[in-house]
């Protein structure tokens, strides 16, 4: 496995909100009235490369083999106390998802459509006759003038300006090394612990100084006090995050904590606290290793929830848990889903997603509506009482999930990956209700699936339902055009490949 494949990123996400104090009445983005006195704190707990079924919480209508393998009691608690979303989606790879979270924009609109690392360098593989578009390979920024970036008004900056203490702990992966976006503080975080340009750690082990000892770009920064200790990175980030929660509560300051774990992304290093028990259960070493990383992540979630209980803020807290994309190819397939990370199929884009907000959202409930990762942006701002439609925000594609009046009109979920990377060619996809349409640019080939009857996407209906296929192709093409999506180009002529339905 190459370093590029090994370190292409991903993540699950948890967001917590707690009641906060009044902020400056002159804030340009705050609503007037009582909502100013009843805003929540916010925690995003984001997990990397965790598949839909890599949990003891079944997101399918039946429990599966993987659900029975893994032990995630904290996620079970979260599902009991909140709403579980069974049809939640992200981009198929990490950086696009992360920037969608802090911008509210679909990846087709913000143009960071693959993972980022080195300034001016694309991780794309060569594809015969076709090149990727001039995508925003340097990530996101808040200021104009930086080449190959998207300028955004980021979520943490909006919250910071509204009186929140804003904290980032863990993986950032918003901008390439050497650009302003490589530092989470560029986006309005007051505190940054361990976040930088890389999408994976050099190592999870404190005794290795969280470094692989070769390419230092992967070394996790700012954790020197933990160097040389026999401790796992996931546990370190949990300790650091809880300390930040305690400090915020002590000073009476509303806080936004983005706890974004490097786990359960490669490198493949077991958490010794949990590894042996899975070996004892008869799992193969790689399977036991993966299970230990997942339980390590869940232990972190449990410790955060316990800290909220101890601080008596649990009932004033909104929690959103999600992953940034599907599980990678190196781990067991998330059956019954087809495909894994990078792919347009459900295994690449369908993610675990839970929201907990006592008194505002149903407990022990299941929501089967289609939701997507950029919905986190307006959901957080709406919950915090912030008018997220106030300019100069970028065009926001996400929807507020707390809004009970969303209606039942089918919404269009758009997925866009105009790249060739690790055997995955360029594609765009659309989910509308039960129907899923996929367009493959290199072959000029379409696929149509009925997800209600064929969750495993085994039967392509495009030939038998040509009218519906053409309709969805046109809808997808119009959505991509509306968002000014960049598409692959022919190498010899430099001409853009046609949009779906055009």
Secondary structure by P-SEA (a helix, b strand, c coil): ccccccccccccbbbbbbbbcccccccccccccccccbbbbbbbbcccccccccccccccccccaaaaacccaaaaaaaaabbbbcccccccccaaaaaaaaccccccccccccccccccccccccccccccccccccccccccccccbbbbbcaaaaaaaaccbbbbccccccccccccccccccccccccccccccccccccccccccccccccccccccccccccccccaaaaaaaaaaaaaaaaaaacbbbbbbcccccccccccccccccaaaaaacccaaaaaaaaaaaaaaaaaaaaaaaaaaacccccbbbbbbbccccccccccccccccccccccccccbbbbbbbbcccccccccccccccccaaaaaaaaaacccccccccccccccccccccccccbbbbbbbbcccccccccbbbbbcccbbbbbbccccbbbbbccccccccccccccccaaaaaaaaaaaaaaaaaabbbbbbccccccccccccc
